[in-house]
Each structure stands twice: as structure tokens, then as C-alpha cells.
Amino acid sequence: MSLVVQKYGGTSVGDTDRIKRVANRIKMYYDQGHDLVIVVSAMGHTTDQLVDMAAALNPNPKPREMDVLLSTGEQVSIALLAMALDHIGVPAISFTGGQVRILTDKKHSKARIQDIDTTRLKQSLGERKVCIVAGFQGVDEDENITTLGRGGSDLSAVALAAALEAKECEIYTDVDGVYTTDPNKVPSAKKIEHICYEEMLELARLGAGVLHSRSVEVASKYGVVIHVRSSFNNVEGTLVVPEDSIMEKVAVRGVTLKSDDARISVLDIPDRPGLAADLFNRLARADINVDMIVQSTGKDGRNTISFTVPATSVGVTREVSDSFLKEMGGGTIDVQENIATLSAVGIGMKSHSGVAGAMFEALAKNNINIEMISTSEIKITVVINKEDGRKALEAVHEAFELGK
């Protein structure tokens, strides 16, 4: 039988009853003869609790020590799951990220995987043991524990599947697949059976919380099919596959809404070469992730540059922009935090016309003003007022008949 890599999120292993349920699911695969590598997250809200404890002791803890602390959550999960499997007659062995040599760079809390040594895993698999690996973590070349950042357990699972040459990686979560939009906000949202890497990558970047973009990037690079499934039922989920595996390339596959960004406008700056490069290089050095960018030039030869950043980065962005303007000798900054970004994504946009017009018409009919627009081959994103977010999401979802 084939090698199966599975990842179980925090809600899937949230308590001992759920861990038992996961163990029984794994046993079913094991009894069918599959080799199994299991990646697990920390139980429930463990990571949040650890962060709160750290803050109570030190408001600015060193990143290295935070990684040492946060990595313990996954270690609890892997040990408990190994115990549960052993109790039902399934031989299992747990590993930390360091024990299976998930080697990363030195960037604590946002480390990137550089290499994975599969020797210990292959040895244990050869002994017919289920290998349970702590997600979200690795070690650098100096043996310091590192964590991979948001969505790190998804990334761990897909990277292990790639390293072990598994054809598919099952991601178990509390939803049974990827939907056309958030079903908690739009009840008519439908589950998508197949979605290509490019579409899933955009949806993940734009706020669809089912998968993290870095895991999709790795899956696309190494050709690993991701199967997003629910750990609470046996229903088939959503397959994330190469574009050429999708027969019907619909114009719009899904719609997302993000409400955790802010818009920064740098106003009244000179219109001359190099200023935009200078500003955004400064923001990059401050590790600020810039998304949408719009530049406009007035008749008087002065520029306005507007861009969006995560709301959590507003303070640092303002400091960097203020320093930039002081060196320019003038200009002002406007910050708008009451915004939302609405996006429509679909590989079929490459061959279908009229998508932008249909989206803008749906917003206009609902008296929703568009403040910024950004497009790519498979995506249209607009910035709107945050209060209009839910109504806009429903309107665009309905305009493209995604609920049918």
C-alpha cells in the first residue's frame, strides 16, 4: 500500500476524546496496510495560552525563548497520540521537528525549511511503526529550536510529504473542505471538489483560513496533492491539484473577505524616479508585508502612493513612512484602518472576459464604493469600507452564482 501523510489541526486533537477519535481513524489506514506519517498541531488553544504566560512574565521575550516555549505544545500532542495508538494495538513513535532533522534557517518565529533528513522516518516506517511528527517546528544548524510561523503545521506536513515522495497529503481540520466563500458569512457557500494550486494559493493569501499559502507553494513545487478533509466525518473533501487536472475552468472559483488590513497613503511627494523604490525597500527592511499598491500623479507633478499592510504593522509602517518623508522634505501620511479587502479568484479568468465588470456592477447595485483596485491573471481585489464587507461578499458571491 502507499505512504500516507496526514496532518491534524488543533481542533482535531483538542481533548483526549478527540485524540482517541484520531487514533481510530489512523488505525483504519494502518489496518489497510498503509505506511503513515502523522503531523499534529498543539491541542486547542495551547499556543495562545503559552503566549499569554510569556507575556505575563516578560512583555518582550527573546524570539529564541519563545520558540522553545511554543514548540512544547506540539510535543504534548505527539506524545498523547502515540500513547492512544499504542493502547489500541498500533505501534507508533513520536518525533519532534529536531529529531527528524527538519532543518530551517535561523529566523525565529518565521523560519523557513531548508532540508529534511528522512532517515529516521524511513527506518521506523520500515519497522511498520506509525511516525508522529510535531508540526510547526524545526531546528537550525546550531540545534536551536525554531518555529515556522502561522500555518506551520500545514507546511510541516506538505514538506514531509514532498521529502518522502508521497503523492498526497491529507490535511484534517474542523471543516470538510474548501468552500466558495466562508459558509459562516454566506450560508449558500458550496464545497469545491477540485481546485488548482494557483487558485488555492491566492485564496489562502487573501484570507481563506483552511490552508496556509506556504504549504500550497511547497505542494505546487513538488507536485503533492493536498486533500482537505474534516476529522469529524468520512466525507470526501477538496483536492488541491495541478491546473491541468481540472477539466472545467470556471471564471470565479471563490470569493474572500479580509478585515485585518489597513491602507496607508503617502501624499504630496515629488514625482521622480527612485522614490517608490526607496520607500518600499525601507518597508521591506522593517519586515513589513505590503500587499496592494496604487500610485497616482497629479497635475502639479506630485505623487500619492497608497498601499495596504496588515493592521498589526500600522505602527511600524507609520514610523518608516515618517522617516521617509522627513528625508524627502515634505509630504503627509493618511492611515485608514476601517477597510476590508474583497477578492474574486479563478483560473478561468485567463479565458473569460467580463469578470471585473460583473464584480463592479454587483458592488454598485449595493451602493458599495470601491477605494482601490488590484488585478492579476486570476484575481481581482478591491478595497472597500469595512462596514460594507459582509454585504459585498454576499453580493459578489451571488453575482457569480457560486451558491448554485
C-alpha positions in Angstrom: 0.0 0.0 0.0 1.0 3.6 -0.4 2.6 6.1 2.0 0.0 8.4 3.5 0.9 11.7 5.2 -1.8 13.2 7.4 -2.0 16.4 9.4 -4.4 17.0 12.3 -5.1 20.6 13.4 -5.6 21.9 17.0 -9.4 21.3 17.0 -8.9 17.7 15.8 -6.8 16.9 18.8 -8.4 19.4 21.2 -9.0 16.9 24.0 -8.4 13.3 24.8 -11.7 12.1 23.3 -10.8 13.8 20.0 -7.3 12.3 20.2 -8.9 8.8 20.6 -11.1 9.5 17.5 -8.0 10.5 15.5 -6.2 7.4 16.7 -9.1 5.2 15.5 -9.0 6.9 12.1 -5.3 6.2 11.8 -5.8 2.6 12.8 -8.2 2.2 9.9 -5.5 3.3 7.5 -2.9 1.2 9.3 -5.0 -1.9 9.1 -5.4 -1.4 5.3 -1.6 -1.7 5.1 -0.6 2.0 4.6 2.6 3.4 5.8 1.7 6.5 7.9 3.4 9.8 8.8 1.2 11.9 11.0 1.8 15.6 11.7 -0.1 17.2 14.6 -0.7 20.7 15.9 -0.9 21.8 19.6 -4.1 21.0 21.3 -6.9 23.6 21.0 -5.8 27.0 22.3 -2.5 25.7 23.8 -0.3 28.1 21.8 -2.4 31.1 22.8 -2.2 30.1 26.5 1.6 29.8 26.2 1.8 33.3 24.6 -0.2 34.7 27.4 2.0 33.1 30.1 5.1 34.5 28.4 3.6 38.0 28.3 2.8 37.8 32.0 6.5 37.3 32.7 8.1 39.4 30.0 6.4 41.8 27.6 9.3 41.5 25.1 10.7 37.9 25.4 13.6 36.9 23.2 12.4 35.1 20.0 14.6 32.2 20.7 13.0 31.5 24.0 9.5 32.0 22.6 10.3 29.2 20.0 11.5 26.9 22.8 8.2 27.6 24.7 5.8 27.4 21.8 7.3 24.2 20.4 6.2 22.4 23.6 2.5 22.5 22.6 3.1 20.1 19.7 5.2 17.8 21.8 2.3 17.2 24.1 0.1 16.3 21.2 2.5 13.8 19.6 3.2 12.0 22.9 -0.6 11.7 23.7 -1.4 10.5 20.2 1.4 7.9 20.3 0.0 6.6 23.7 -3.5 6.4 22.2 -2.3 4.4 19.2 -0.3 2.1 21.4 -3.4 1.4 23.6 -5.4 0.2 20.5 -2.6 -2.0 19.2 -1.0 0.3 16.7 2.8 0.6 17.1 3.7 4.3 17.0 6.7 6.6 17.7 6.7 10.3 18.2 9.3 12.8 16.9 10.0 16.4 17.5 10.9 18.5 14.5 14.6 18.4 15.6 14.6 14.6 15.9 13.6 14.1 12.3 16.0 16.9 11.3 13.6 19.4 9.8 16.4 21.9 9.2 15.5 25.6 9.0 17.2 28.9 8.7 17.8 31.0 11.9 14.8 33.2 11.7 12.9 32.5 14.9 9.1 32.5 14.7 9.1 32.7 10.9 11.7 30.1 10.0 11.9 28.6 6.5 12.6 24.9 5.9 15.8 24.2 4.1 16.1 20.5 4.3 14.6 17.3 5.8 16.6 14.2 6.7 14.1 11.3 6.2 16.5 8.6 7.6 14.8 8.1 11.0 11.3 8.2 9.5 12.1 5.6 6.8 13.7 3.4 9.4 10.6 3.5 11.6 8.3 3.1 8.7 10.3 0.0 7.7 9.5 -1.4 11.2 5.8 -0.8 10.5 5.5 2.0 13.0 3.3 5.0 12.6 5.5 8.1 12.7 4.0 11.0 14.6 5.8 14.3 13.9 5.4 17.6 15.8 4.2 20.2 13.3 5.2 23.9 13.3 8.8 23.3 14.3 12.4 22.5 13.3 15.9 23.3 14.2 18.6 25.5 12.8 22.2 24.4 12.1 23.2 25.3 15.7 20.5 23.0 17.1 18.3 25.9 18.2 14.6 25.1 18.1 12.7 27.2 15.5 9.1 27.6 14.7 7.6 28.1 11.2 5.0 30.8 11.9 1.3 30.9 11.1 0.1 27.7 9.3 3.4 26.0 10.2 1.9 22.5 10.8 0.3 22.5 7.3 3.8 23.4 6.0 5.4 20.7 8.0 3.0 18.1 6.6 3.4 19.1 3.0 7.2 19.4 3.2 7.4 15.9 4.8 5.1 14.5 2.0 7.4 16.1 -0.6 10.6 14.8 1.1 9.1 11.3 1.4 7.8 11.4 -2.2 4.2 10.8 -1.1 1.6 11.6 -3.8 -1.0 13.0 -1.4 -1.1 14.9 1.9 -4.3 14.8 3.8 -5.0 17.9 5.9 -7.6 17.3 8.6 -9.4 20.2 10.1 -12.8 21.2 11.5 -14.3 21.9 8.1 -14.9 19.3 5.3 -13.1 21.1 2.5 -12.6 24.4 0.7 -15.7 26.4 0.1 -16.6 29.1 -2.5 -16.5 31.5 0.5 -16.8 31.4 4.3 -20.0 29.5 4.9 -20.3 31.2 8.3 -20.8 34.5 6.5 -22.6 33.3 3.3 -24.9 30.3 4.0 -25.2 29.5 0.3 -21.4 28.8 0.0 -20.7 25.4 -1.6 -17.8 23.0 -1.2 -15.3 22.9 -4.1 -14.4 19.3 -5.2 -11.2 20.3 -7.1 -9.1 23.5 -7.0 -5.8 24.1 -8.6 -2.6 25.2 -6.7 -2.7 28.7 -8.2 -6.3 29.4 -7.1 -5.7 27.9 -3.7 -2.6 29.9 -3.2 -4.5 33.2 -3.9 -7.4 32.2 -1.7 -5.1 31.3 1.1 -3.2 34.6 0.8 -6.4 36.5 0.7 -7.9 35.2 3.9 -9.3 31.7 3.3 -8.1 30.1 6.5 -8.3 26.5 5.5 -4.8 26.2 4.3 -1.7 28.5 4.6 -0.1 29.8 1.4 3.4 28.5 2.2 2.1 24.9 2.3 0.4 25.4 -1.1 3.6 26.8 -2.5 5.5 23.7 -1.5 2.8 21.4 -2.7 2.8 23.1 -6.1 6.6 23.0 -6.4 6.8 19.2 -5.6 3.5 18.1 -7.1 2.0 17.0 -3.8 -1.8 16.7 -4.0 -3.4 18.2 -0.9 -6.7 16.7 0.3 -8.5 19.0 2.8 -10.9 16.9 4.9 -12.8 17.0 8.2 -11.6 15.0 11.1 -15.2 14.7 12.3 -16.6 12.6 9.4 -15.5 10.4 6.5 -16.8 12.7 3.7 -14.6 13.4 0.8 -13.1 16.8 1.0 -11.4 19.2 -1.5 -8.5 18.1 -3.7 -5.8 20.8 -4.4 -4.3 19.7 -7.7 -2.2 20.9 -10.7 -4.1 23.1 -13.2 -4.1 20.5 -15.9 -6.0 18.1 -13.7 -9.0 20.5 -13.6 -11.4 20.0 -16.6 -13.8 22.8 -16.0 -12.0 26.1 -15.5 -14.8 28.3 -14.2 -14.3 32.1 -14.3 -14.5 32.5 -10.5 -13.8 29.7 -8.1 -14.1 31.5 -4.8 -14.6 34.9 -3.1 -12.8 36.0 0.1 -13.0 38.9 2.5 -10.2 40.2 4.8 -10.8 42.7 7.5 -7.4 42.8 9.2 -5.6 45.1 6.8 -5.0 48.9 6.8 -4.5 51.3 4.0 -1.5 53.7 4.1 -1.4 56.7 1.8 1.8 58.7 1.4 0.6 62.1 0.0 2.2 65.0 -1.8 5.6 63.6 -2.6 7.8 64.5 -5.6 7.2 62.7 -8.9 10.7 61.5 -9.7 12.4 58.1 -10.3 13.5 56.1 -7.3 11.2 57.4 -4.6 8.9 54.4 -4.6 11.9 52.0 -4.6 13.3 53.9 -1.6 10.0 53.7 0.3 9.3 50.1 -0.3 12.9 49.0 0.3 12.7 50.7 3.7 9.4 48.8 4.5 11.0 45.5 3.4 13.9 46.1 5.7 11.4 46.6 8.5 9.9 43.2 7.6 6.5 44.7 6.6 4.5 42.7 4.2 3.0 45.1 1.6 0.1 43.9 -0.5 -1.9 46.2 -2.8 -0.1 49.2 -4.2 -1.6 52.1 -6.2 0.3 55.2 -7.4 -1.2 58.3 -8.9 0.4 61.5 -10.2 -1.4 64.9 -10.0 -1.1 67.8 -12.5 1.4 69.6 -10.3 4.0 66.8 -10.5 3.3 65.5 -7.0 2.7 61.8 -6.2 0.4 59.8 -4.0 1.3 56.2 -3.1 -1.3 54.1 -1.4 -0.7 50.5 -0.2 -2.2 48.0 2.2 -0.4 46.3 5.1 -1.5 44.1 8.0 -3.3 46.1 10.7 -0.7 44.9 13.2 2.0 46.6 11.2 0.5 50.1 11.2 2.7 51.5 13.9 6.0 50.4 12.3 4.8 51.4 8.9 3.9 54.9 10.1 7.4 55.2 11.7 9.1 54.1 8.4 7.0 56.4 6.3 7.5 59.4 8.6 11.3 58.9 8.4 11.0 58.7 4.6 9.0 61.9 4.4 11.4 63.8 6.6 14.2 63.0 4.2 12.0 64.0 1.3 11.5 67.3 2.9 7.7 67.2 3.0 4.5 65.2 2.4 1.9 63.7 4.7 0.6 60.3 5.7 -3.0 59.1 5.9 -3.9 55.9 7.7 -7.3 54.1 7.1 -7.9 51.1 9.3 -11.6 50.8 8.7 -11.2 48.9 5.4 -11.8 45.4 4.1 -10.3 43.7 1.0 -12.7 41.7 -1.2 -11.3 39.3 -3.8 -12.6 37.1 -6.5 -10.3 34.2 -7.6 -10.5 31.8 -10.6 -8.2 30.2 -13.1 -10.9 30.7 -15.7 -10.3 34.5 -15.6 -7.5 33.8 -18.1 -10.0 32.9 -20.7 -13.3 34.5 -19.6 -14.0 38.2 -20.2 -16.3 40.5 -18.2 -15.4 39.3 -14.7 -14.3 42.7 -13.5 -17.4 44.3 -14.9 -19.7 41.8 -13.3 -18.0 42.2 -9.9 -18.0 46.0 -10.0 -21.7 46.1 -11.1 -22.7 43.8 -8.2 -21.0 46.2 -5.8 -22.5 49.3 -7.5 -26.0 47.8 -7.2 -25.5 47.6 -3.5 -24.2 51.1 -3.3 -20.7 50.0 -2.2 -17.9 52.3 -3.1 -14.5 50.9 -4.3 -11.5 52.7 -2.9 -8.6 50.7 -4.5 -8.4 48.0 -7.2 -5.7 45.4 -7.9 -5.8 42.7 -10.5 -3.8 39.7 -11.8 -4.4 36.9 -14.3 -6.6 35.0 -11.9 -7.6 37.6 -9.2 -9.5 40.8 -8.7 -9.2 42.5 -5.4 -10.9 45.7 -4.2 -10.6 47.8 -1.0 -14.0 48.8 0.4 -15.3 50.2 3.7 -15.2 47.6 6.5 -18.9 48.1 7.3 -19.8 47.0 3.7 -17.7 43.9 3.9 -20.4 41.3 4.6 -22.9 42.8 2.2 -20.2 43.0 -0.5 -19.2 39.4 0.0 -22.7 38.2 -0.4 -23.3 40.3 -3.5 -20.3 39.1 -5.4 -20.8 35.5 -4.4 -24.4 35.8 -5.8 -23.3 37.6 -8.9 -21.0 34.7 -10.0 -23.7 32.2 -9.0 -21.3 30.4 -6.7 -24.1 29.1 -4.5 -25.6 27.0 -7.3 
